[in-house]
Amino acid sequence: MYVIGVVGVTMVGNVPLNERLAAEAGVPSARAVAVRAAFEDRWNEFNLLRTGAGTGSLTTMALDASVRLQGRRNRRSRETRGTLYSGDSTG
């Protein structure tokens, strides 16, 4: 999700737009305003997509870490209960 949604969108969407804008950097101001206006909406759409993908990736990783941590806690709890109540005094 991260590689495609963030890195991929950056490489395919934002970088070409940035390069196109940089190529127009020396043009007269009236043309520069028009180029910027045409550029900005599309660039913002790509940026919103990247932001959503990055947020989704982070949320997925955090949920996965939480589930794994809870699973470890549950296993330790079961192991501890098993030795305490099994009658084994070496526990």
C-alpha atoms as an extended CHARMM CRD file, in Angstrom:
* protein
*
        91  EXT
         1         1  MET       CA              0.0000000000        0.0000000000        0.0000000000  PROA      1               0.0000000000
         2         2  TYR       CA              2.7510000000        2.4450000000        0.9410000000  PROA      2               0.0000000000
         3         3  VAL       CA              4.9940000000        1.7220000000       -2.0220000000  PROA      3               0.0000000000
         4         4  ILE       CA              2.2310000000        1.9730000000       -4.6140000000  PROA      4               0.0000000000
         5         5  GLY       CA              0.1210000000        4.6400000000       -2.9420000000  PROA      5               0.0000000000
         6         6  VAL       CA              2.8640000000        6.9970000000       -1.8030000000  PROA      6               0.0000000000
         7         7  VAL       CA              6.0510000000        6.3080000000       -3.7380000000  PROA      7               0.0000000000
         8         8  GLY       CA              4.2870000000        5.2490000000       -6.9320000000  PROA      8               0.0000000000
         9         9  VAL       CA              1.9410000000        8.2350000000       -7.0300000000  PROA      9               0.0000000000
        10        10  THR       CA              4.8580000000       10.5610000000       -6.3250000000  PROA      10              0.0000000000
        11        11  MET       CA              6.9200000000        9.1230000000       -9.1770000000  PROA      11              0.0000000000
        12        12  VAL       CA              4.0980000000        8.8740000000      -11.7020000000  PROA      12              0.0000000000
        13        13  GLY       CA              2.0390000000       11.9220000000      -10.7460000000  PROA      13              0.0000000000
        14        14  ASN       CA              3.7480000000       14.6060000000       -8.6970000000  PROA      14              0.0000000000
        15        15  VAL       CA              7.3070000000       14.4660000000      -10.0730000000  PROA      15              0.0000000000
        16        16  PRO       CA              6.2980000000       14.9350000000      -13.7410000000  PROA      16              0.0000000000
        17        17  LEU       CA              4.0820000000       17.8560000000      -12.7470000000  PROA      17              0.0000000000
        18        18  ASN       CA              6.9080000000       19.3960000000      -10.7180000000  PROA      18              0.0000000000
        19        19  GLU       CA              9.2880000000       19.0150000000      -13.6590000000  PROA      19              0.0000000000
        20        20  ARG       CA              6.7800000000       20.6330000000      -16.0010000000  PROA      20              0.0000000000
        21        21  LEU       CA              6.3420000000       23.5530000000      -13.5970000000  PROA      21              0.0000000000
        22        22  ALA       CA             10.1210000000       23.9430000000      -13.2120000000  PROA      22              0.0000000000
        23        23  ALA       CA             10.4720000000       24.0990000000      -17.0160000000  PROA      23              0.0000000000
        24        24  GLU       CA              8.0770000000       27.0570000000      -17.0260000000  PROA      24              0.0000000000
        25        25  ALA       CA              9.9350000000       28.9160000000      -14.2690000000  PROA      25              0.0000000000
        26        26  GLY       CA             11.4530000000       31.5250000000      -16.5890000000  PROA      26              0.0000000000
        27        27  VAL       CA              8.2850000000       32.4410000000      -18.4940000000  PROA      27              0.0000000000
        28        28  PRO       CA              6.5550000000       35.8430000000      -18.2150000000  PROA      28              0.0000000000
        29        29  SER       CA              4.3020000000       36.1680000000      -15.1710000000  PROA      29              0.0000000000
        30        30  ALA       CA              0.9390000000       36.0380000000      -16.9980000000  PROA      30              0.0000000000
        31        31  ARG       CA              1.8370000000       32.6770000000      -18.5310000000  PROA      31              0.0000000000
        32        32  ALA       CA              3.3110000000       31.4670000000      -15.2460000000  PROA      32              0.0000000000
        33        33  VAL       CA              0.0060000000       32.1900000000      -13.5070000000  PROA      33              0.0000000000
        34        34  ALA       CA             -1.8910000000       30.1710000000      -16.1290000000  PROA      34              0.0000000000
        35        35  VAL       CA              0.5700000000       27.2780000000      -15.9120000000  PROA      35              0.0000000000
        36        36  ARG       CA              0.3470000000       27.2930000000      -12.1260000000  PROA      36              0.0000000000
        37        37  ALA       CA             -3.4700000000       27.3370000000      -12.1980000000  PROA      37              0.0000000000
        38        38  ALA       CA             -3.5620000000       24.3500000000      -14.5520000000  PROA      38              0.0000000000
        39        39  PHE       CA             -0.9250000000       22.5490000000      -12.4850000000  PROA      39              0.0000000000
        40        40  GLU       CA             -2.2350000000       23.1280000000       -8.9760000000  PROA      40              0.0000000000
        41        41  ASP       CA             -5.5600000000       21.2500000000       -9.0670000000  PROA      41              0.0000000000
        42        42  ARG       CA             -4.0240000000       18.0920000000      -10.5170000000  PROA      42              0.0000000000
        43        43  TRP       CA             -1.0150000000       18.2440000000       -8.1790000000  PROA      43              0.0000000000
        44        44  ASN       CA             -3.3470000000       18.6170000000       -5.1790000000  PROA      44              0.0000000000
        45        45  GLU       CA             -5.3580000000       15.5890000000       -6.3090000000  PROA      45              0.0000000000
        46        46  PHE       CA             -2.1900000000       13.4870000000       -6.4230000000  PROA      46              0.0000000000
        47        47  ASN       CA             -1.1150000000       14.8740000000       -3.0580000000  PROA      47              0.0000000000
        48        48  LEU       CA             -4.4740000000       13.9710000000       -1.5140000000  PROA      48              0.0000000000
        49        49  LEU       CA             -4.1290000000       10.4440000000       -2.8820000000  PROA      49              0.0000000000
        50        50  ARG       CA             -0.6110000000       10.1700000000       -1.4000000000  PROA      50              0.0000000000
        51        51  THR       CA             -1.8130000000       11.4760000000        1.9510000000  PROA      51              0.0000000000
        52        52  GLY       CA             -4.6760000000        8.9690000000        2.0540000000  PROA      52              0.0000000000
        53        53  ALA       CA             -2.3800000000        6.0890000000        1.1160000000  PROA      53              0.0000000000
        54        54  GLY       CA              0.1910000000        7.1090000000        3.7210000000  PROA      54              0.0000000000
        55        55  THR       CA             -2.4610000000        7.4380000000        6.4120000000  PROA      55              0.0000000000
        56        56  GLY       CA             -3.9770000000        4.0900000000        5.4290000000  PROA      56              0.0000000000
        57        57  SER       CA             -0.5570000000        2.4380000000        5.5330000000  PROA      57              0.0000000000
        58        58  LEU       CA              0.2380000000        3.8420000000        8.9530000000  PROA      58              0.0000000000
        59        59  THR       CA             -3.1790000000        2.8410000000       10.3080000000  PROA      59              0.0000000000
        60        60  THR       CA             -2.7940000000       -0.6910000000        8.9310000000  PROA      60              0.0000000000
        61        61  MET       CA              0.6710000000       -1.0770000000       10.4690000000  PROA      61              0.0000000000
        62        62  ALA       CA             -0.5240000000        0.2650000000       13.8410000000  PROA      62              0.0000000000
        63        63  LEU       CA             -3.5220000000       -2.0980000000       13.8960000000  PROA      63              0.0000000000
        64        64  ASP       CA             -1.3060000000       -5.0390000000       12.9450000000  PROA      64              0.0000000000
        65        65  ALA       CA              1.1670000000       -4.1860000000       15.7100000000  PROA      65              0.0000000000
        66        66  SER       CA             -1.6740000000       -3.8730000000       18.2060000000  PROA      66              0.0000000000
        67        67  VAL       CA             -3.1710000000       -7.2360000000       17.2470000000  PROA      67              0.0000000000
        68        68  ARG       CA              0.2240000000       -8.9400000000       17.4410000000  PROA      68              0.0000000000
        69        69  LEU       CA              0.9720000000       -7.3970000000       20.8290000000  PROA      69              0.0000000000
        70        70  GLN       CA             -2.4150000000       -8.4440000000       22.1770000000  PROA      70              0.0000000000
        71        71  GLY       CA             -1.8250000000      -11.9850000000       20.8860000000  PROA      71              0.0000000000
        72        72  ARG       CA              1.4940000000      -12.1680000000       22.7290000000  PROA      72              0.0000000000
        73        73  ARG       CA             -0.1180000000      -10.9100000000       25.9220000000  PROA      73              0.0000000000
        74        74  ASN       CA             -2.8700000000      -13.5130000000       25.6330000000  PROA      74              0.0000000000
        75        75  ARG       CA             -0.3500000000      -16.3330000000       25.0700000000  PROA      75              0.0000000000
        76        76  ARG       CA              1.7340000000      -15.2740000000       28.0710000000  PROA      76              0.0000000000
        77        77  SER       CA             -1.3780000000      -15.0160000000       30.1990000000  PROA      77              0.0000000000
        78        78  ARG       CA             -2.4900000000      -18.5360000000       29.2320000000  PROA      78              0.0000000000
        79        79  GLU       CA              1.0050000000      -19.9170000000       29.8480000000  PROA      79              0.0000000000
        80        80  THR       CA              1.1780000000      -18.2840000000       33.2620000000  PROA      80              0.0000000000
        81        81  ARG       CA             -2.2780000000      -19.5220000000       34.2630000000  PROA      81              0.0000000000
        82        82  GLY       CA             -1.3870000000      -23.0310000000       33.0870000000  PROA      82              0.0000000000
        83        83  THR       CA              1.6420000000      -23.2890000000       35.3740000000  PROA      83              0.0000000000
        84        84  LEU       CA             -0.0450000000      -21.6710000000       38.3710000000  PROA      84              0.0000000000
        85        85  TYR       CA             -3.0930000000      -23.8980000000       38.3630000000  PROA      85              0.0000000000
        86        86  SER       CA             -1.6180000000      -27.1630000000       37.1390000000  PROA      86              0.0000000000
        87        87  GLY       CA             -0.4530000000      -28.1830000000       40.5840000000  PROA      87              0.0000000000
        88        88  ASP       CA              3.1580000000      -27.8790000000       39.4920000000  PROA      88              0.0000000000
        89        89  SER       CA              5.0790000000      -26.1950000000       42.2780000000  PROA      89              0.0000000000
        90        90  THR       CA              8.1320000000      -25.5460000000       40.0860000000  PROA      90              0.0000000000
        91        91  GLY       CA              6.1610000000      -23.0390000000       37.9180000000  PROA      91              0.0000000000
